Amino acid sequence: MYGASGGRTKTERKSGAKEETGPGGAGGGGNRVELLVFGYACKLFRDDERALAQEQGQHLIPWMGDHKILIDRYDGRGHLHDLSEYDAEYSTWNRDYQLSEEEARIETLCDEE
C-alpha cells in the first residue's frame, strides 16, 4: 500500500507482507497476513506424437457403449451404469399428486421461463 507521497505506509513492512489493522484502525495489535509460495523442480519432455493424439481425442473412450459420447477414463460418469434412479419421472416423491388449474398454469409459466 502506497500513500500519496509515494512512500510506504505504516502497515507495510520492508519484507512486503502487509499488516492489517484491527477494528480501531490504530494499527496496534493487528494480525500479520503472510503468503508462502514454493515449488519443486521438474523435467519436461517434449512428445509431439502423444500431444497430437491427446489433442485429437484419441485417449477418449465411449460412455456406456455409445460412441457419440466420449469421456476420459478418469471421468466420474464412467462409474454410472444405471441412471434410472436419477430420472425425474420415476423417482419423484409423489407421482400421484394432481395439480389444481392454478398450479398447472404456474408450472407451465415456470417451464416456459
Secondary structure, 3 states (H helix, E strand, C coil): CECCCCCECCCECCCCCEECCCCCCCCCCCCEECCCCCCCCCCCCCCHHHHHHHHCCCCCEEECCEEEEEECCCCHHHHCCCCHHHCHHHHCCCCCCCCCHHHHHHHHHHHHC
